[in-house]
Amino acid sequence: MIINKVLPADGLSLGDPDVVTPKKLHFQIFCSLWAIATLFHMAQSSAFDARLHYVLLTIAVASVLYRPSSIPRFVMLIALQLGDVFYKMPALSNHWIFTALVDLTILHALLYLIIKHRSFRIRQEDLLNTFAPFVRVEVIILYFFVTFHKLNEDFFSPIGSCAAFFLQAQNSRGFFSLTPEFLALNAYFTIFVESLIPVMLCFRRTRIWGILIGLVFHCIIAYNPLNGFYDFSSMIFAVYFLFTSPQFGNSVAAKWAQVKEQLKGIRERAETYSFSKVVLAAVCFAGVVLTSVVLTKRVDDFHLFFFWTGFSFVYILLFFRYMAGRSERSHLPNRYSLSIPHWSFLIIPLLVFINGGSPYLGLKTESSFAMFSNLKTEGGVTNHFIVPAGVQVFDFQKDMVEVVSSSDKELQALAANRKLMAYFEFKDYVASNKPQFVEYIRKGKQYTFNLAEANHTHELMSQNPYLLRRLLSFREINKYDPQPCYH
């Protein structure tokens, strides 16, 4: 089906120079959604101009949105995303490490096609068809661990459950009464929804409903005042698009063309002068200014609230309109089969799985898709219903340190709050910040580190190996249960 004439494309994006096919359009819309998700990521922390690479990332987003048909522009966006990931490692949010893994999948597909065809002229639809199946698998793995991590005692406990904690925050304005029974049920509801979505995405007949449920669910939780999951939800919205059929992309393009025609008509009518139009324009202008001032004062992060509402509602309405306007069989997504063009395409999905399983292996506890799950695997004990602590292969989480006192403010705060710290993190912190003294307990024995007496061979005077420092990150935990709701 011919949608419209192709925008001029440069470099790698040259395929058919005359028309935009449904598959090309699908690729271009995904590129646009991936760029928008990057905007929400930066907006969440107001990082647009914090450093040079953020400025470049913002420019790359604008470039992709202006011409989503250009593969070189899309690759530049991915390169800058990965640059930010490598710059921040290991202190990464869960959605950003998943974004990086998706980026690596896309780059892998591009490299494979360049080598296979011995050409840099890669068609958009070929690139999409190569990386999309593996990204879909990675999304299912992500959902698996997001749900699996929550199968622990504390998530279902009435005290300290993240499910209850976030529901209370969501209802901070008191729209409805939250009884203890209702709060307890929310844990089961969360598990049900987060397990239902990936299951429905796996089957052709239920996939379209799984997407709709996921869109509504992630739209709502994005508004939570405690964290604001705009960044995670926008990333999920983007990868959901890879589960839709090309016909959905066609319907989006058709609606966009219709809106442009309507806007053109409005502009043409507005160009004719009348005094009533001047008054109306003045009233509208004043109304916009007044409304923005009031909402900015009354709503935290109003800019995120405003843009997320517009983006998510338009996305959901377009998808619902597409569902309602199709017959039962015609709106079914394509049948997806996982054809593996080369064994190396299994590497990134395996890395996604290892990242999610890290807490059970004794590896990192941060950015392992265990956000707000109440999961505890440190100190040789676990609260998980299924995986025992004994399966941990590595000892990083078993080796915990209790700070007794220190000249360092951060370490003294840990002591005052009765928190434990992984020795891996403790060793790096002391070697980097060199406090005058630290008294700490490790493996039941009390030690004192005195900087004035320590020589260069002391184990706390050297950091962990560079590669491990860049890959592993461990959170601090309370000495005594129950644990609070951690990220």
C-alpha positions in Angstrom: 0.0 0.0 0.0 1.3 3.4 -0.9 1.0 5.9 1.9 2.7 8.9 0.6 5.8 10.1 -1.1 9.0 9.5 0.8 10.8 12.3 2.5 14.3 12.7 1.1 16.5 10.2 2.9 20.2 10.2 3.3 22.9 7.6 3.5 21.8 4.2 4.7 18.2 4.9 4.6 17.9 4.8 0.9 15.6 1.9 -0.2 12.7 2.5 -2.5 13.0 6.2 -3.3 9.4 6.6 -4.4 7.0 5.3 -1.8 6.6 4.6 1.9 5.5 1.0 2.4 3.7 -0.1 5.5 6.9 -1.7 6.8 8.9 1.4 6.2 6.3 3.5 8.0 6.3 1.0 10.9 10.1 1.6 11.2 9.7 5.3 11.0 7.1 5.5 13.7 9.2 3.3 16.0 12.1 5.6 15.5 10.0 8.6 16.4 8.6 6.8 19.5 12.2 5.8 20.6 13.3 9.5 20.2 10.3 10.7 22.3 11.1 8.2 25.0 14.6 9.7 25.1 13.0 13.1 25.7 11.0 11.8 28.6 14.1 10.2 30.0 16.0 13.5 30.0 13.0 15.5 31.1 12.6 13.3 34.2 15.9 14.5 35.5 15.9 17.9 33.7 19.1 16.9 32.0 18.7 18.5 28.6 21.7 20.8 29.0 23.4 19.3 32.1 26.4 18.1 30.0 27.5 18.4 26.4 26.4 14.8 25.4 22.9 15.7 26.7 22.8 18.7 24.4 23.9 16.5 21.5 21.3 13.8 22.5 18.6 16.5 22.4 19.7 17.6 19.0 19.8 13.9 17.8 16.2 13.5 19.1 15.1 16.5 17.1 16.9 15.3 14.0 15.2 11.8 14.2 11.8 13.4 14.7 12.3 15.7 11.7 13.4 12.8 9.5 12.6 9.3 11.0 13.3 7.7 7.6 17.1 8.3 8.1 18.9 5.3 9.5 22.1 7.3 10.0 20.2 9.8 12.2 18.7 6.9 14.2 22.1 5.3 14.6 23.5 8.6 15.9 20.7 8.8 18.5 21.5 5.2 19.6 25.2 6.1 19.8 24.5 9.0 22.1 22.2 7.0 24.2 24.9 4.3 24.6 27.4 7.1 25.3 25.3 8.3 28.2 24.9 4.7 29.5 28.6 4.1 29.5 29.2 7.5 31.1 26.9 6.7 34.0 27.6 3.0 34.6 27.0 1.3 36.9 24.5 3.9 38.3 21.8 3.2 35.7 18.0 3.2 36.0 16.2 0.1 35.0 14.6 1.5 31.9 17.9 3.0 30.7 19.9 -0.2 30.9 17.1 -1.9 29.0 17.2 0.9 26.4 20.9 0.2 26.0 20.3 -3.5 25.5 17.7 -2.7 22.8 20.1 -0.3 21.2 22.8 -3.0 21.1 20.2 -5.3 19.5 19.5 -2.8 16.8 23.2 -2.1 16.1 23.8 -5.8 15.9 21.1 -6.2 13.3 22.5 -3.3 11.3 26.0 -4.7 11.3 24.7 -8.1 10.3 22.8 -6.7 7.3 25.8 -4.6 6.2 28.1 -7.6 6.3 25.5 -9.9 4.7 24.7 -7.6 1.8 28.2 -6.1 1.6 26.6 -2.7 1.3 25.8 0.3 3.5 22.5 0.7 1.6 20.2 -1.0 4.1 16.4 -0.9 3.7 14.4 0.3 6.6 12.1 -2.7 6.5 15.0 -5.2 6.5 16.5 -3.6 9.6 13.1 -3.6 11.3 12.4 -7.2 10.4 15.8 -8.2 11.7 15.9 -6.6 15.1 12.2 -6.5 16.1 11.7 -10.2 16.9 14.6 -10.1 19.3 13.4 -6.9 21.0 10.0 -8.5 21.5 11.7 -11.4 23.2 13.6 -9.0 25.4 10.4 -7.2 26.4 8.9 -10.6 27.5 12.1 -11.3 29.5 11.8 -7.9 31.1 8.2 -8.5 32.2 9.1 -11.9 33.5 11.6 -10.6 35.9 9.6 -7.5 36.9 6.8 -9.9 38.0 9.1 -12.7 39.3 11.0 -10.4 41.6 7.8 -9.5 43.3 7.0 -13.0 44.4 8.4 -12.4 47.9 7.1 -12.1 51.4 7.5 -8.4 51.8 5.7 -7.5 48.6 2.5 -9.2 50.0 3.1 -7.9 53.6 0.7 -5.1 54.8 3.8 -3.3 56.3 6.3 -1.9 53.8 4.8 -3.4 50.6 5.7 -1.3 47.6 2.3 -2.1 46.1 0.6 -0.5 49.1 3.1 2.3 49.3 2.7 3.4 45.7 -1.1 3.1 45.7 -1.3 5.4 48.7 0.9 7.9 46.9 -1.2 7.5 43.8 -4.2 8.4 45.9 -2.5 11.3 47.7 -5.4 13.6 46.9 -7.9 11.2 48.5 -10.0 10.3 45.5 -11.2 7.1 47.2 -10.9 5.4 50.6 -8.0 2.9 51.0 -8.8 0.2 53.5 -6.1 -2.2 54.7 -7.9 -5.0 52.8 -7.8 -2.9 49.6 -4.2 -2.1 50.0 -3.4 -5.8 50.5 -5.3 -6.7 47.4 -3.3 -4.3 45.3 -0.2 -6.5 45.5 -2.2 -9.4 43.9 -3.7 -7.0 41.4 -0.2 -5.7 40.4 1.1 -9.3 40.0 -1.9 -10.2 38.0 -1.6 -7.3 35.5 2.1 -7.5 35.1 2.0 -11.2 34.4 -1.1 -10.9 32.2 0.4 -8.4 29.8 3.4 -10.5 28.6 1.3 -13.6 28.4 -1.2 -11.8 26.2 1.6 -10.4 24.1 2.8 -13.9 23.2 -0.4 -14.9 21.5 -1.7 -13.5 18.3 -5.4 -13.4 19.3 -4.8 -11.7 22.6 -1.8 -9.5 21.7 -3.9 -6.5 20.7 -5.7 -6.6 24.1 -2.4 -7.1 25.9 -1.1 -3.9 24.3 -4.2 -1.9 25.2 -4.1 -3.1 28.9 -0.3 -2.4 29.0 -0.8 1.1 27.6 -3.5 2.0 30.1 -1.6 0.5 33.0 1.7 2.2 32.2 -0.1 5.4 31.5 -1.6 5.5 34.9 1.5 4.5 37.0 3.5 7.2 35.2 1.7 9.8 37.2 2.8 8.4 40.6 4.0 11.4 42.6 6.7 9.5 44.5 8.7 8.7 41.4 7.0 9.6 38.2 7.5 6.7 35.8 7.3 8.8 32.6 10.7 7.6 31.5 10.0 3.9 32.0 6.4 4.1 30.6 7.5 6.0 27.5 10.1 3.4 26.8 7.5 0.7 27.1 5.1 2.6 24.8 7.9 2.6 22.2 8.6 -1.1 22.3 4.9 -2.0 22.4 4.7 -0.6 18.9 6.9 -3.5 17.7 4.1 -5.8 18.7 1.5 -4.0 16.5 0.7 -4.8 12.9 1.7 -2.5 10.0 -2.0 -1.7 9.6 -1.8 0.3 12.9 0.9 2.4 11.4 -1.2 3.0 8.4 -4.1 4.2 10.5 -1.8 6.5 12.4 -0.5 8.0 9.2 -4.0 8.4 7.8 -5.2 10.1 11.0 -2.1 12.4 10.9 -2.8 13.4 7.3 -6.5 14.1 8.3 -5.4 16.3 11.2 -3.0 18.2 9.0 -5.8 18.9 6.5 -8.0 20.2 9.3 -5.3 22.4 10.7 -4.7 23.8 7.2 -8.4 24.6 6.9 -8.4 26.3 10.4 -5.3 28.4 9.4 -6.9 29.5 6.2 -10.1 30.5 7.9 -8.1 32.3 10.7 -6.2 34.4 8.1 -9.3 36.4 7.2 -9.6 39.5 9.5 -12.5 40.2 11.9 -12.6 42.1 15.2 -14.2 39.1 16.9 -11.3 36.9 15.9 -8.9 39.5 17.5 -10.9 39.4 20.8 -11.0 35.6 20.7 -7.3 35.3 20.1 -6.6 37.7 23.0 -8.8 35.7 25.3 -7.2 32.4 24.3 -3.7 33.9 24.7 -4.5 35.2 28.2 -6.2 31.9 29.1 -3.2 29.9 28.1 -0.9 32.1 30.1 -3.1 32.0 33.2 -3.7 28.3 33.0 0.0 27.5 32.7 0.8 29.7 35.7 -1.9 28.1 37.9 -1.0 24.5 36.9 2.7 25.1 37.2 2.2 26.3 40.8 -0.3 23.6 41.8 1.0 20.5 39.9 4.5 19.1 40.6 6.5 18.6 37.4 3.7 20.1 35.4 5.8 20.0 32.2 6.0 16.2 32.5 2.4 15.9 33.5 1.3 18.0 30.5 3.4 16.4 27.8 2.9 12.8 29.2 -0.9 13.4 29.2 -0.9 14.6 25.6 1.4 11.9 24.3 -0.1 8.9 26.2 -3.7 9.9 25.6 -3.1 10.4 21.9 -1.3 7.0 21.6 -4.0 5.2 23.5 -6.9 6.9 21.6 -5.2 6.1 18.2 -4.8 2.5 19.2 -8.3 2.2 20.6 -9.7 3.8 17.4 -7.7 1.3 15.3 -9.1 -1.6 17.3 -12.7 -0.4 17.1 -12.5 0.3 13.4 -11.3 -3.2 12.3 -13.1 -6.5 12.0 -12.2 -9.4 14.4 -9.7 -10.9 12.0 -8.4 -7.9 10.2 -7.0 -6.2 13.3 -5.1 -9.3 14.4 -1.3 -8.6 14.4 1.0 -10.6 12.2 2.1 -14.1 13.1 5.5 -13.7 14.6 8.2 -16.4 14.2 11.6 -16.2 15.7 14.0 -16.9 12.8 17.6 -16.7 14.1 19.8 -15.4 11.2 23.0 -16.0 13.3 23.7 -17.5 16.7 25.1 -14.2 17.9 21.6 -12.7 17.9 21.0 -14.8 21.1 23.7 -12.9 23.0 21.7 -9.7 23.9 18.5 -11.6 25.0 20.8 -13.7 27.1 22.3 -10.6 28.6 18.8 -9.3 29.4 18.1 -12.5 31.2 21.3 -12.5 33.2 20.7 -8.8 34.1 17.3 -9.8 35.5 18.6 -12.8 37.3 21.6 -11.1 38.8 20.2 -10.9 42.4 19.7 -14.7 42.5 23.2 -15.3 41.2 24.8 -13.1 43.9 25.6 -10.3 41.5 24.3 -6.8 41.4 21.1 -5.7 43.1 20.6 -2.4 41.4 19.3 -2.0 37.8 18.3 -5.7 37.6 14.6 -5.0 36.9 13.8 -5.5 40.6 12.6 -1.9 41.0 10.1 -1.4 43.9 9.6 -5.2 44.3 10.6 -5.5 48.0 13.0 -8.3 46.9 15.8 -9.0 49.4 18.7 -11.4 48.6 21.6 -9.9 50.6 23.4 -11.3 53.7 22.9 -14.9 52.8 19.1 -14.8 53.3 16.2 -14.1 50.9 12.5 -13.3 51.1 11.7 -14.8 47.7 9.2 -17.6 47.7 10.9 -19.7 45.0 14.6 -19.0 44.7 16.6 -19.9 47.9 19.7 -17.9 48.8 21.8 -21.0 48.5 21.8 -20.8 44.7 23.9 -17.7 44.6 27.1 -18.4 42.7 29.0 -15.3 43.7 29.6 -13.9 47.3 29.2 -10.2 46.6 25.8 -10.0 48.5 26.9 -12.3 51.3 29.8 -10.0 52.3 28.0 -7.1 54.0 29.6 -4.4 56.2 28.0 -2.5 59.1 29.6 0.9 59.7 30.0 1.7 63.4 31.4 5.2 63.1 33.4 7.3 60.7 34.8 10.7 60.0 33.0 10.6 56.6 29.5 12.1 56.6 28.0 9.5 54.2 29.4 6.5 56.1 28.4 8.1 59.5 24.9 8.4 58.1 24.8 4.7 57.3 25.8 4.0 60.9 23.2 6.3 62.3 20.5 4.8 60.2 21.6 1.2 60.9 22.2 0.3 57.3 24.4 -2.4 55.8 26.6 -1.9 52.8 28.1 -4.5 50.5 31.8 -4.8 51.1 32.3 -4.4 47.3 30.8 -0.9 47.5 32.4 -0.1 50.9 35.9 -0.9 49.6 35.4 1.3 46.5 34.0 4.2 48.6 36.8 4.1 51.1 39.5 3.9 48.4 38.0 6.8 46.5 37.1 9.1 49.4 39.8 8.2 51.9 38.1 9.0 55.2 40.3 9.7 58.2 38.9 6.7 60.0 36.2 4.1 59.8 35.1 1.6 62.3 33.1 -1.3 60.8 31.9 -4.8 61.3 32.6 -7.4 58.7 31.7 -11.1 59.0 31.2 -10.7 62.7 34.5 -9.0 63.5 35.1 -5.3 64.2 37.8 -3.5 62.2 39.2 0.0 62.3 40.6 1.7 59.2 42.9 4.7 60.0 44.1 6.6 57.0 47.2 8.0 58.8 48.4 4.4 59.6 47.3 2.6 56.4 50.0 1.9 53.8 49.4 1.4 50.0 49.0 -2.4 50.4 46.0 -2.1 52.7 43.0 -3.7 50.9 40.9 -0.5 51.5 43.4 1.7 49.7 42.7 0.2 46.3 39.5 0.0 44.3 37.9 -3.0 42.8 38.9 -4.0 39.3 37.7 -1.5 36.7 35.4 -3.8 34.8 33.6 -4.9 37.9 33.2 -1.3 39.1 31.5 -0.5 35.8 29.2 -3.5 35.8 28.1 -4.1 39.4 26.2 -1.9 41.8 24.7 -2.9 45.2 22.1 -1.1 47.2 22.3 -0.4 51.0 19.8 -2.3 53.2 18.4 -1.9 56.7 20.1 -4.0 59.3 16.7 -5.1 60.6 13.5 -6.1 58.8 11.1 -5.0 57.5 12.9 -3.4 54.7 11.5 -0.1 53.3 10.3 0.1 49.7 13.6 0.4 47.7 14.1 1.2 44.1 
